Amino acid sequence: MILGWLGTLLAGSQVMKLIMEGIHLIYGEPEKHSFIGRQLRGLLLFSVSIVAWLVAVALSVFGRPLRHWMIRGFGTSPLVRGFWTVVLPLVAMVLAMLVLMLIYRIARRRSTTWRSILLGAAAATILWWAVNLLFGIYVRKMHYGPSTAASPRCSA
């Protein structure tokens, strides 16, 4: 298990380092950090991303039992059910947006304000969720398995 966690940290930090290098390449900024500095920044970004991801997974896994528990405690009003139906996806979207903002903010050497990157992170998050939703609809509508119309019949 420890070997798996170490491998995940190593691979994830390298991916984050490559994302930061890509951002530097896009903006034509030279990398001023040392090798160790780049590795530590990649590890930091990956660690923050993992924590946000684990919170989002916990919300999605325990969201339904939590919602049912809250409904039992506060009653079955449509307001309570609607609140949890809206709040859980909204919290997940905000977490994703914050991670994107953090990655961009740390990756850029120049001083960028949180406000200046908020719109881009919001647009990326909304587009990601839209594509995810469309893919989910596609997968639910697609019929998998062997087709019975084209299967050859065996005759004895």
Phi and psi in radians as a Rosetta constraint file:
Dihedral C 1 N 2 CA 2 C 2 CIRCULARHARMONIC -1.114 0.35
Dihedral N 2 CA 2 C 2 N 3 CIRCULARHARMONIC -0.705 0.35
Dihedral C 2 N 3 CA 3 C 3 CIRCULARHARMONIC -1.087 0.35
Dihedral N 3 CA 3 C 3 N 4 CIRCULARHARMONIC -0.673 0.35
Dihedral C 3 N 4 CA 4 C 4 CIRCULARHARMONIC -1.133 0.35
Dihedral N 4 CA 4 C 4 N 5 CIRCULARHARMONIC -0.759 0.35
Dihedral C 4 N 5 CA 5 C 5 CIRCULARHARMONIC -1.109 0.35
Dihedral N 5 CA 5 C 5 N 6 CIRCULARHARMONIC -0.740 0.35
Dihedral C 5 N 6 CA 6 C 6 CIRCULARHARMONIC -1.120 0.35
Dihedral N 6 CA 6 C 6 N 7 CIRCULARHARMONIC -0.719 0.35
Dihedral C 6 N 7 CA 7 C 7 CIRCULARHARMONIC -1.108 0.35
Dihedral N 7 CA 7 C 7 N 8 CIRCULARHARMONIC -0.699 0.35
Dihedral C 7 N 8 CA 8 C 8 CIRCULARHARMONIC -1.117 0.35
Dihedral N 8 CA 8 C 8 N 9 CIRCULARHARMONIC -0.773 0.35
Dihedral C 8 N 9 CA 9 C 9 CIRCULARHARMONIC -1.100 0.35
Dihedral N 9 CA 9 C 9 N 10 CIRCULARHARMONIC -0.730 0.35
Dihedral C 9 N 10 CA 10 C 10 CIRCULARHARMONIC -1.144 0.35
Dihedral N 10 CA 10 C 10 N 11 CIRCULARHARMONIC -0.867 0.35
Dihedral C 10 N 11 CA 11 C 11 CIRCULARHARMONIC -1.158 0.35
Dihedral N 11 CA 11 C 11 N 12 CIRCULARHARMONIC -0.751 0.35
Dihedral C 11 N 12 CA 12 C 12 CIRCULARHARMONIC -1.131 0.35
Dihedral N 12 CA 12 C 12 N 13 CIRCULARHARMONIC -0.696 0.35
Dihedral C 12 N 13 CA 13 C 13 CIRCULARHARMONIC -1.186 0.35
Dihedral N 13 CA 13 C 13 N 14 CIRCULARHARMONIC -0.559 0.35
Dihedral C 13 N 14 CA 14 C 14 CIRCULARHARMONIC -1.219 0.35
Dihedral N 14 CA 14 C 14 N 15 CIRCULARHARMONIC -0.662 0.35
Dihedral C 14 N 15 CA 15 C 15 CIRCULARHARMONIC -1.107 0.35
Dihedral N 15 CA 15 C 15 N 16 CIRCULARHARMONIC -0.775 0.35
Dihedral C 15 N 16 CA 16 C 16 CIRCULARHARMONIC -1.107 0.35
Dihedral N 16 CA 16 C 16 N 17 CIRCULARHARMONIC -0.686 0.35
Dihedral C 16 N 17 CA 17 C 17 CIRCULARHARMONIC -1.086 0.35
Dihedral N 17 CA 17 C 17 N 18 CIRCULARHARMONIC -0.715 0.35
Dihedral C 17 N 18 CA 18 C 18 CIRCULARHARMONIC -1.185 0.35
Dihedral N 18 CA 18 C 18 N 19 CIRCULARHARMONIC -0.628 0.35
Dihedral C 18 N 19 CA 19 C 19 CIRCULARHARMONIC -1.091 0.35
Dihedral N 19 CA 19 C 19 N 20 CIRCULARHARMONIC -0.768 0.35
Dihedral C 19 N 20 CA 20 C 20 CIRCULARHARMONIC -1.126 0.35
Dihedral N 20 CA 20 C 20 N 21 CIRCULARHARMONIC -0.702 0.35
Dihedral C 20 N 21 CA 21 C 21 CIRCULARHARMONIC -1.118 0.35
Dihedral N 21 CA 21 C 21 N 22 CIRCULARHARMONIC -0.647 0.35
Dihedral C 21 N 22 CA 22 C 22 CIRCULARHARMONIC -1.104 0.35
Dihedral N 22 CA 22 C 22 N 23 CIRCULARHARMONIC -0.706 0.35
Dihedral C 22 N 23 CA 23 C 23 CIRCULARHARMONIC -1.137 0.35
Dihedral N 23 CA 23 C 23 N 24 CIRCULARHARMONIC -0.710 0.35
Dihedral C 23 N 24 CA 24 C 24 CIRCULARHARMONIC -1.114 0.35
Dihedral N 24 CA 24 C 24 N 25 CIRCULARHARMONIC -0.691 0.35
Dihedral C 24 N 25 CA 25 C 25 CIRCULARHARMONIC -1.153 0.35
Dihedral N 25 CA 25 C 25 N 26 CIRCULARHARMONIC -0.723 0.35
Dihedral C 25 N 26 CA 26 C 26 CIRCULARHARMONIC -1.061 0.35
Dihedral N 26 CA 26 C 26 N 27 CIRCULARHARMONIC -0.762 0.35
Dihedral C 26 N 27 CA 27 C 27 CIRCULARHARMONIC -1.556 0.35
Dihedral N 27 CA 27 C 27 N 28 CIRCULARHARMONIC -0.024 0.35
Dihedral C 27 N 28 CA 28 C 28 CIRCULARHARMONIC 1.176 0.35
Dihedral N 28 CA 28 C 28 N 29 CIRCULARHARMONIC 0.543 0.35
Dihedral C 28 N 29 CA 29 C 29 CIRCULARHARMONIC -1.682 0.35
Dihedral N 29 CA 29 C 29 N 30 CIRCULARHARMONIC 2.291 0.35
Dihedral C 29 N 30 CA 30 C 30 CIRCULARHARMONIC -1.280 0.35
Dihedral N 30 CA 30 C 30 N 31 CIRCULARHARMONIC 2.584 0.35
Dihedral C 30 N 31 CA 31 C 31 CIRCULARHARMONIC -1.443 0.35
Dihedral N 31 CA 31 C 31 N 32 CIRCULARHARMONIC 2.130 0.35
Dihedral C 31 N 32 CA 32 C 32 CIRCULARHARMONIC -1.758 0.35
Dihedral N 32 CA 32 C 32 N 33 CIRCULARHARMONIC -0.204 0.35
Dihedral C 32 N 33 CA 33 C 33 CIRCULARHARMONIC -1.430 0.35
Dihedral N 33 CA 33 C 33 N 34 CIRCULARHARMONIC 2.661 0.35
Dihedral C 33 N 34 CA 34 C 34 CIRCULARHARMONIC -1.268 0.35
Dihedral N 34 CA 34 C 34 N 35 CIRCULARHARMONIC 3.001 0.35
Dihedral C 34 N 35 CA 35 C 35 CIRCULARHARMONIC -1.009 0.35
Dihedral N 35 CA 35 C 35 N 36 CIRCULARHARMONIC -0.834 0.35
Dihedral C 35 N 36 CA 36 C 36 CIRCULARHARMONIC -1.121 0.35
Dihedral N 36 CA 36 C 36 N 37 CIRCULARHARMONIC -0.688 0.35
Dihedral C 36 N 37 CA 37 C 37 CIRCULARHARMONIC -1.079 0.35
Dihedral N 37 CA 37 C 37 N 38 CIRCULARHARMONIC -0.734 0.35
Dihedral C 37 N 38 CA 38 C 38 CIRCULARHARMONIC -1.135 0.35
Dihedral N 38 CA 38 C 38 N 39 CIRCULARHARMONIC -0.703 0.35
Dihedral C 38 N 39 CA 39 C 39 CIRCULARHARMONIC -1.138 0.35
Dihedral N 39 CA 39 C 39 N 40 CIRCULARHARMONIC -0.743 0.35
Dihedral C 39 N 40 CA 40 C 40 CIRCULARHARMONIC -1.182 0.35
Dihedral N 40 CA 40 C 40 N 41 CIRCULARHARMONIC -0.673 0.35
Dihedral C 40 N 41 CA 41 C 41 CIRCULARHARMONIC -1.118 0.35
Dihedral N 41 CA 41 C 41 N 42 CIRCULARHARMONIC -0.717 0.35
Dihedral C 41 N 42 CA 42 C 42 CIRCULARHARMONIC -1.101 0.35
Dihedral N 42 CA 42 C 42 N 43 CIRCULARHARMONIC -0.722 0.35
Dihedral C 42 N 43 CA 43 C 43 CIRCULARHARMONIC -1.150 0.35
Dihedral N 43 CA 43 C 43 N 44 CIRCULARHARMONIC -0.712 0.35
Dihedral C 43 N 44 CA 44 C 44 CIRCULARHARMONIC -1.074 0.35
Dihedral N 44 CA 44 C 44 N 45 CIRCULARHARMONIC -0.844 0.35
Dihedral C 44 N 45 CA 45 C 45 CIRCULARHARMONIC -1.107 0.35
Dihedral N 45 CA 45 C 45 N 46 CIRCULARHARMONIC -0.719 0.35
Dihedral C 45 N 46 CA 46 C 46 CIRCULARHARMONIC -1.152 0.35
Dihedral N 46 CA 46 C 46 N 47 CIRCULARHARMONIC -0.698 0.35
Dihedral C 46 N 47 CA 47 C 47 CIRCULARHARMONIC -1.094 0.35
Dihedral N 47 CA 47 C 47 N 48 CIRCULARHARMONIC -0.771 0.35
Dihedral C 47 N 48 CA 48 C 48 CIRCULARHARMONIC -1.113 0.35
Dihedral N 48 CA 48 C 48 N 49 CIRCULARHARMONIC -0.716 0.35
Dihedral C 48 N 49 CA 49 C 49 CIRCULARHARMONIC -1.112 0.35
Dihedral N 49 CA 49 C 49 N 50 CIRCULARHARMONIC -0.706 0.35
Dihedral C 49 N 50 CA 50 C 50 CIRCULARHARMONIC -1.124 0.35
Dihedral N 50 CA 50 C 50 N 51 CIRCULARHARMONIC -0.742 0.35
Dihedral C 50 N 51 CA 51 C 51 CIRCULARHARMONIC -1.091 0.35
Dihedral N 51 CA 51 C 51 N 52 CIRCULARHARMONIC -0.796 0.35
Dihedral C 51 N 52 CA 52 C 52 CIRCULARHARMONIC -1.101 0.35
Dihedral N 52 CA 52 C 52 N 53 CIRCULARHARMONIC -0.693 0.35
Dihedral C 52 N 53 CA 53 C 53 CIRCULARHARMONIC -1.126 0.35
Dihedral N 53 CA 53 C 53 N 54 CIRCULARHARMONIC -0.749 0.35
Dihedral C 53 N 54 CA 54 C 54 CIRCULARHARMONIC -1.117 0.35
Dihedral N 54 CA 54 C 54 N 55 CIRCULARHARMONIC -0.664 0.35
Dihedral C 54 N 55 CA 55 C 55 CIRCULARHARMONIC -1.132 0.35
Dihedral N 55 CA 55 C 55 N 56 CIRCULARHARMONIC -0.755 0.35
Dihedral C 55 N 56 CA 56 C 56 CIRCULARHARMONIC -1.112 0.35
Dihedral N 56 CA 56 C 56 N 57 CIRCULARHARMONIC -0.706 0.35
Dihedral C 56 N 57 CA 57 C 57 CIRCULARHARMONIC -1.154 0.35
Dihedral N 57 CA 57 C 57 N 58 CIRCULARHARMONIC -0.736 0.35
Dihedral C 57 N 58 CA 58 C 58 CIRCULARHARMONIC -1.070 0.35
Dihedral N 58 CA 58 C 58 N 59 CIRCULARHARMONIC -0.703 0.35
Dihedral C 58 N 59 CA 59 C 59 CIRCULARHARMONIC -1.134 0.35
Dihedral N 59 CA 59 C 59 N 60 CIRCULARHARMONIC -0.689 0.35
Dihedral C 59 N 60 CA 60 C 60 CIRCULARHARMONIC -1.289 0.35
Dihedral N 60 CA 60 C 60 N 61 CIRCULARHARMONIC -0.611 0.35
Dihedral C 60 N 61 CA 61 C 61 CIRCULARHARMONIC -1.320 0.35
Dihedral N 61 CA 61 C 61 N 62 CIRCULARHARMONIC -0.796 0.35
Dihedral C 61 N 62 CA 62 C 62 CIRCULARHARMONIC -1.709 0.35
Dihedral N 62 CA 62 C 62 N 63 CIRCULARHARMONIC 0.063 0.35
Dihedral C 62 N 63 CA 63 C 63 CIRCULARHARMONIC -1.117 0.35
Dihedral N 63 CA 63 C 63 N 64 CIRCULARHARMONIC -0.798 0.35
Dihedral C 63 N 64 CA 64 C 64 CIRCULARHARMONIC -1.164 0.35
Dihedral N 64 CA 64 C 64 N 65 CIRCULARHARMONIC -0.847 0.35
Dihedral C 64 N 65 CA 65 C 65 CIRCULARHARMONIC -1.059 0.35
Dihedral N 65 CA 65 C 65 N 66 CIRCULARHARMONIC -0.652 0.35
Dihedral C 65 N 66 CA 66 C 66 CIRCULARHARMONIC -1.116 0.35
Dihedral N 66 CA 66 C 66 N 67 CIRCULARHARMONIC -0.741 0.35
Dihedral C 66 N 67 CA 67 C 67 CIRCULARHARMONIC -1.107 0.35
Dihedral N 67 CA 67 C 67 N 68 CIRCULARHARMONIC -0.755 0.35
Dihedral C 67 N 68 CA 68 C 68 CIRCULARHARMONIC -1.134 0.35
Dihedral N 68 CA 68 C 68 N 69 CIRCULARHARMONIC -0.669 0.35
Dihedral C 68 N 69 CA 69 C 69 CIRCULARHARMONIC -1.109 0.35
Dihedral N 69 CA 69 C 69 N 70 CIRCULARHARMONIC -0.756 0.35
Dihedral C 69 N 70 CA 70 C 70 CIRCULARHARMONIC -1.156 0.35
Dihedral N 70 CA 70 C 70 N 71 CIRCULARHARMONIC -0.640 0.35
Dihedral C 70 N 71 CA 71 C 71 CIRCULARHARMONIC -1.152 0.35
Dihedral N 71 CA 71 C 71 N 72 CIRCULARHARMONIC -0.708 0.35
Dihedral C 71 N 72 CA 72 C 72 CIRCULARHARMONIC -1.126 0.35
Dihedral N 72 CA 72 C 72 N 73 CIRCULARHARMONIC -0.648 0.35
Dihedral C 72 N 73 CA 73 C 73 CIRCULARHARMONIC -1.328 0.35
Dihedral N 73 CA 73 C 73 N 74 CIRCULARHARMONIC -0.660 0.35
Dihedral C 73 N 74 CA 74 C 74 CIRCULARHARMONIC -1.866 0.35
Dihedral N 74 CA 74 C 74 N 75 CIRCULARHARMONIC -0.039 0.35
Dihedral C 74 N 75 CA 75 C 75 CIRCULARHARMONIC 1.761 0.35
Dihedral N 75 CA 75 C 75 N 76 CIRCULARHARMONIC 3.031 0.35
Dihedral C 75 N 76 CA 76 C 76 CIRCULARHARMONIC -1.741 0.35
Dihedral N 76 CA 76 C 76 N 77 CIRCULARHARMONIC 0.565 0.35
Dihedral C 76 N 77 CA 77 C 77 CIRCULARHARMONIC -1.180 0.35
Dihedral N 77 CA 77 C 77 N 78 CIRCULARHARMONIC 2.550 0.35
Dihedral C 77 N 78 CA 78 C 78 CIRCULARHARMONIC -1.068 0.35
Dihedral N 78 CA 78 C 78 N 79 CIRCULARHARMONIC -0.482 0.35
Dihedral C 78 N 79 CA 79 C 79 CIRCULARHARMONIC -1.123 0.35
Dihedral N 79 CA 79 C 79 N 80 CIRCULARHARMONIC -0.757 0.35
Dihedral C 79 N 80 CA 80 C 80 CIRCULARHARMONIC -1.180 0.35
Dihedral N 80 CA 80 C 80 N 81 CIRCULARHARMONIC -0.791 0.35
Dihedral C 80 N 81 CA 81 C 81 CIRCULARHARMONIC -1.096 0.35
Dihedral N 81 CA 81 C 81 N 82 CIRCULARHARMONIC -0.747 0.35
Dihedral C 81 N 82 CA 82 C 82 CIRCULARHARMONIC -1.165 0.35
Dihedral N 82 CA 82 C 82 N 83 CIRCULARHARMONIC -0.631 0.35
Dihedral C 82 N 83 CA 83 C 83 CIRCULARHARMONIC -1.021 0.35
Dihedral N 83 CA 83 C 83 N 84 CIRCULARHARMONIC -0.863 0.35
Dihedral C 83 N 84 CA 84 C 84 CIRCULARHARMONIC -1.257 0.35
Dihedral N 84 CA 84 C 84 N 85 CIRCULARHARMONIC -0.522 0.35
Dihedral C 84 N 85 CA 85 C 85 CIRCULARHARMONIC -1.171 0.35
Dihedral N 85 CA 85 C 85 N 86 CIRCULARHARMONIC -0.538 0.35
Dihedral C 85 N 86 CA 86 C 86 CIRCULARHARMONIC -1.578 0.35
Dihedral N 86 CA 86 C 86 N 87 CIRCULARHARMONIC -0.711 0.35
Dihedral C 86 N 87 CA 87 C 87 CIRCULARHARMONIC -1.174 0.35
Dihedral N 87 CA 87 C 87 N 88 CIRCULARHARMONIC -0.775 0.35
Dihedral C 87 N 88 CA 88 C 88 CIRCULARHARMONIC -1.075 0.35
Dihedral N 88 CA 88 C 88 N 89 CIRCULARHARMONIC -0.854 0.35
Dihedral C 88 N 89 CA 89 C 89 CIRCULARHARMONIC -1.136 0.35
Dihedral N 89 CA 89 C 89 N 90 CIRCULARHARMONIC -0.590 0.35
Dihedral C 89 N 90 CA 90 C 90 CIRCULARHARMONIC -1.136 0.35
Dihedral N 90 CA 90 C 90 N 91 CIRCULARHARMONIC -0.735 0.35
Dihedral C 90 N 91 CA 91 C 91 CIRCULARHARMONIC -1.105 0.35
Dihedral N 91 CA 91 C 91 N 92 CIRCULARHARMONIC -0.724 0.35
Dihedral C 91 N 92 CA 92 C 92 CIRCULARHARMONIC -1.104 0.35
Dihedral N 92 CA 92 C 92 N 93 CIRCULARHARMONIC -0.701 0.35
Dihedral C 92 N 93 CA 93 C 93 CIRCULARHARMONIC -1.166 0.35
Dihedral N 93 CA 93 C 93 N 94 CIRCULARHARMONIC -0.703 0.35
Dihedral C 93 N 94 CA 94 C 94 CIRCULARHARMONIC -1.131 0.35
Dihedral N 94 CA 94 C 94 N 95 CIRCULARHARMONIC -0.701 0.35
Dihedral C 94 N 95 CA 95 C 95 CIRCULARHARMONIC -1.075 0.35
Dihedral N 95 CA 95 C 95 N 96 CIRCULARHARMONIC -0.783 0.35
Dihedral C 95 N 96 CA 96 C 96 CIRCULARHARMONIC -1.087 0.35
Dihedral N 96 CA 96 C 96 N 97 CIRCULARHARMONIC -0.724 0.35
Dihedral C 96 N 97 CA 97 C 97 CIRCULARHARMONIC -1.143 0.35
Dihedral N 97 CA 97 C 97 N 98 CIRCULARHARMONIC -0.710 0.35
Dihedral C 97 N 98 CA 98 C 98 CIRCULARHARMONIC -1.122 0.35
Dihedral N 98 CA 98 C 98 N 99 CIRCULARHARMONIC -0.667 0.35
Dihedral C 98 N 99 CA 99 C 99 CIRCULARHARMONIC -1.132 0.35
Dihedral N 99 CA 99 C 99 N 100 CIRCULARHARMONIC -0.776 0.35
Dihedral C 99 N 100 CA 100 C 100 CIRCULARHARMONIC -1.065 0.35
Dihedral N 100 CA 100 C 100 N 101 CIRCULARHARMONIC -0.730 0.35
Dihedral C 100 N 101 CA 101 C 101 CIRCULARHARMONIC -1.116 0.35
Dihedral N 101 CA 101 C 101 N 102 CIRCULARHARMONIC -0.726 0.35
Dihedral C 101 N 102 CA 102 C 102 CIRCULARHARMONIC -1.130 0.35
Dihedral N 102 CA 102 C 102 N 103 CIRCULARHARMONIC -0.760 0.35
Dihedral C 102 N 103 CA 103 C 103 CIRCULARHARMONIC -1.041 0.35
Dihedral N 103 CA 103 C 103 N 104 CIRCULARHARMONIC -0.838 0.35
Dihedral C 103 N 104 CA 104 C 104 CIRCULARHARMONIC -1.162 0.35
Dihedral N 104 CA 104 C 104 N 105 CIRCULARHARMONIC -0.711 0.35
Dihedral C 104 N 105 CA 105 C 105 CIRCULARHARMONIC -1.131 0.35
Dihedral N 105 CA 105 C 105 N 106 CIRCULARHARMONIC -0.721 0.35
Dihedral C 105 N 106 CA 106 C 106 CIRCULARHARMONIC -1.343 0.35
Dihedral N 106 CA 106 C 106 N 107 CIRCULARHARMONIC -0.578 0.35
Dihedral C 106 N 107 CA 107 C 107 CIRCULARHARMONIC -1.192 0.35
Dihedral N 107 CA 107 C 107 N 108 CIRCULARHARMONIC -0.629 0.35
Dihedral C 107 N 108 CA 108 C 108 CIRCULARHARMONIC -1.414 0.35
Dihedral N 108 CA 108 C 108 N 109 CIRCULARHARMONIC 2.219 0.35
Dihedral C 108 N 109 CA 109 C 109 CIRCULARHARMONIC -1.259 0.35
Dihedral N 109 CA 109 C 109 N 110 CIRCULARHARMONIC -0.635 0.35
Dihedral C 109 N 110 CA 110 C 110 CIRCULARHARMONIC -1.113 0.35
Dihedral N 110 CA 110 C 110 N 111 CIRCULARHARMONIC 2.748 0.35
Dihedral C 110 N 111 CA 111 C 111 CIRCULARHARMONIC -1.350 0.35
Dihedral N 111 CA 111 C 111 N 112 CIRCULARHARMONIC 1.910 0.35
Dihedral C 111 N 112 CA 112 C 112 CIRCULARHARMONIC -1.970 0.35
Dihedral N 112 CA 112 C 112 N 113 CIRCULARHARMONIC 2.490 0.35
Dihedral C 112 N 113 CA 113 C 113 CIRCULARHARMONIC -1.555 0.35
Dihedral N 113 CA 113 C 113 N 114 CIRCULARHARMONIC 2.727 0.35
Dihedral C 113 N 114 CA 114 C 114 CIRCULARHARMONIC -1.076 0.35
Dihedral N 114 CA 114 C 114 N 115 CIRCULARHARMONIC -0.632 0.35
Dihedral C 114 N 115 CA 115 C 115 CIRCULARHARMONIC -1.142 0.35
Dihedral N 115 CA 115 C 115 N 116 CIRCULARHARMONIC -0.634 0.35
Dihedral C 115 N 116 CA 116 C 116 CIRCULARHARMONIC -1.235 0.35
Dihedral N 116 CA 116 C 116 N 117 CIRCULARHARMONIC -0.400 0.35
Dihedral C 116 N 117 CA 117 C 117 CIRCULARHARMONIC -1.800 0.35
Dihedral N 117 CA 117 C 117 N 118 CIRCULARHARMONIC -0.066 0.35
Dihedral C 117 N 118 CA 118 C 118 CIRCULARHARMONIC -1.100 0.35
Dihedral N 118 CA 118 C 118 N 119 CIRCULARHARMONIC -0.784 0.35
Dihedral C 118 N 119 CA 119 C 119 CIRCULARHARMONIC -1.113 0.35
Dihedral N 119 CA 119 C 119 N 120 CIRCULARHARMONIC -0.768 0.35
Dihedral C 119 N 120 CA 120 C 120 CIRCULARHARMONIC -1.120 0.35
Dihedral N 120 CA 120 C 120 N 121 CIRCULARHARMONIC -0.717 0.35
Dihedral C 120 N 121 CA 121 C 121 CIRCULARHARMONIC -1.161 0.35
Dihedral N 121 CA 121 C 121 N 122 CIRCULARHARMONIC -0.681 0.35
Dihedral C 121 N 122 CA 122 C 122 CIRCULARHARMONIC -1.135 0.35
Dihedral N 122 CA 122 C 122 N 123 CIRCULARHARMONIC -0.769 0.35
Dihedral C 122 N 123 CA 123 C 123 CIRCULARHARMONIC -1.109 0.35
Dihedral N 123 CA 123 C 123 N 124 CIRCULARHARMONIC -0.763 0.35
Dihedral C 123 N 124 CA 124 C 124 CIRCULARHARMONIC -1.106 0.35
Dihedral N 124 CA 124 C 124 N 125 CIRCULARHARMONIC -0.715 0.35
Dihedral C 124 N 125 CA 125 C 125 CIRCULARHARMONIC -1.150 0.35
Dihedral N 125 CA 125 C 125 N 126 CIRCULARHARMONIC -0.778 0.35
Dihedral C 125 N 126 CA 126 C 126 CIRCULARHARMONIC -1.123 0.35
Dihedral N 126 CA 126 C 126 N 127 CIRCULARHARMONIC -0.741 0.35
Dihedral C 126 N 127 CA 127 C 127 CIRCULARHARMONIC -1.117 0.35
Dihedral N 127 CA 127 C 127 N 128 CIRCULARHARMONIC -0.715 0.35
Dihedral C 127 N 128 CA 128 C 128 CIRCULARHARMONIC -1.078 0.35
Dihedral N 128 CA 128 C 128 N 129 CIRCULARHARMONIC -0.787 0.35
Dihedral C 128 N 129 CA 129 C 129 CIRCULARHARMONIC -1.160 0.35
Dihedral N 129 CA 129 C 129 N 130 CIRCULARHARMONIC -0.625 0.35
Dihedral C 129 N 130 CA 130 C 130 CIRCULARHARMONIC -1.136 0.35
Dihedral N 130 CA 130 C 130 N 131 CIRCULARHARMONIC -0.793 0.35
Dihedral C 130 N 131 CA 131 C 131 CIRCULARHARMONIC -1.117 0.35
Dihedral N 131 CA 131 C 131 N 132 CIRCULARHARMONIC -0.719 0.35
Dihedral C 131 N 132 CA 132 C 132 CIRCULARHARMONIC -1.070 0.35
Dihedral N 132 CA 132 C 132 N 133 CIRCULARHARMONIC -0.746 0.35
Dihedral C 132 N 133 CA 133 C 133 CIRCULARHARMONIC -1.116 0.35
Dihedral N 133 CA 133 C 133 N 134 CIRCULARHARMONIC -0.803 0.35
Dihedral C 133 N 134 CA 134 C 134 CIRCULARHARMONIC -1.105 0.35
Dihedral N 134 CA 134 C 134 N 135 CIRCULARHARMONIC -0.690 0.35
Dihedral C 134 N 135 CA 135 C 135 CIRCULARHARMONIC -1.142 0.35
Dihedral N 135 CA 135 C 135 N 136 CIRCULARHARMONIC -0.679 0.35
Dihedral C 135 N 136 CA 136 C 136 CIRCULARHARMONIC -1.096 0.35
Dihedral N 136 CA 136 C 136 N 137 CIRCULARHARMONIC -0.715 0.35
Dihedral C 136 N 137 CA 137 C 137 CIRCULARHARMONIC -1.119 0.35
Dihedral N 137 CA 137 C 137 N 138 CIRCULARHARMONIC -0.751 0.35
Dihedral C 137 N 138 CA 138 C 138 CIRCULARHARMONIC -1.053 0.35
Dihedral N 138 CA 138 C 138 N 139 CIRCULARHARMONIC -0.792 0.35
Dihedral C 138 N 139 CA 139 C 139 CIRCULARHARMONIC -1.163 0.35
Dihedral N 139 CA 139 C 139 N 140 CIRCULARHARMONIC -0.659 0.35
Dihedral C 139 N 140 CA 140 C 140 CIRCULARHARMONIC -1.187 0.35
Dihedral N 140 CA 140 C 140 N 141 CIRCULARHARMONIC -0.578 0.35
Dihedral C 140 N 141 CA 141 C 141 CIRCULARHARMONIC -1.490 0.35
Dihedral N 141 CA 141 C 141 N 142 CIRCULARHARMONIC -0.375 0.35
Dihedral C 141 N 142 CA 142 C 142 CIRCULARHARMONIC -1.340 0.35
Dihedral N 142 CA 142 C 142 N 143 CIRCULARHARMONIC 2.347 0.35
Dihedral C 142 N 143 CA 143 C 143 CIRCULARHARMONIC -1.647 0.35
Dihedral N 143 CA 143 C 143 N 144 CIRCULARHARMONIC 2.171 0.35
Dihedral C 143 N 144 CA 144 C 144 CIRCULARHARMONIC -1.852 0.35
Dihedral N 144 CA 144 C 144 N 145 CIRCULARHARMONIC 2.702 0.35
Dihedral C 144 N 145 CA 145 C 145 CIRCULARHARMONIC 2.028 0.35
Dihedral N 145 CA 145 C 145 N 146 CIRCULARHARMONIC 3.028 0.35
Dihedral C 145 N 146 CA 146 C 146 CIRCULARHARMONIC -1.222 0.35
Dihedral N 146 CA 146 C 146 N 147 CIRCULARHARMONIC 2.483 0.35
Dihedral C 146 N 147 CA 147 C 147 CIRCULARHARMONIC -1.388 0.35
Dihedral N 147 CA 147 C 147 N 148 CIRCULARHARMONIC 2.309 0.35
Dihedral C 147 N 148 CA 148 C 148 CIRCULARHARMONIC -1.438 0.35
Dihedral N 148 CA 148 C 148 N 149 CIRCULARHARMONIC -0.404 0.35
Dihedral C 148 N 149 CA 149 C 149 CIRCULARHARMONIC -1.261 0.35
Dihedral N 149 CA 149 C 149 N 150 CIRCULARHARMONIC -0.582 0.35
Dihedral C 149 N 150 CA 150 C 150 CIRCULARHARMONIC -1.743 0.35
Dihedral N 150 CA 150 C 150 N 151 CIRCULARHARMONIC 0.061 0.35
Dihedral C 150 N 151 CA 151 C 151 CIRCULARHARMONIC -1.357 0.35
Dihedral N 151 CA 151 C 151 N 152 CIRCULARHARMONIC 2.350 0.35
Dihedral C 151 N 152 CA 152 C 152 CIRCULARHARMONIC -1.263 0.35
Dihedral N 152 CA 152 C 152 N 153 CIRCULARHARMONIC 2.535 0.35
Dihedral C 152 N 153 CA 153 C 153 CIRCULARHARMONIC -1.686 0.35
Dihedral N 153 CA 153 C 153 N 154 CIRCULARHARMONIC 2.448 0.35
Dihedral C 153 N 154 CA 154 C 154 CIRCULARHARMONIC -1.554 0.35
Dihedral N 154 CA 154 C 154 N 155 CIRCULARHARMONIC 2.306 0.35
Dihedral C 154 N 155 CA 155 C 155 CIRCULARHARMONIC -2.050 0.35
Dihedral N 155 CA 155 C 155 N 156 CIRCULARHARMONIC 2.323 0.35
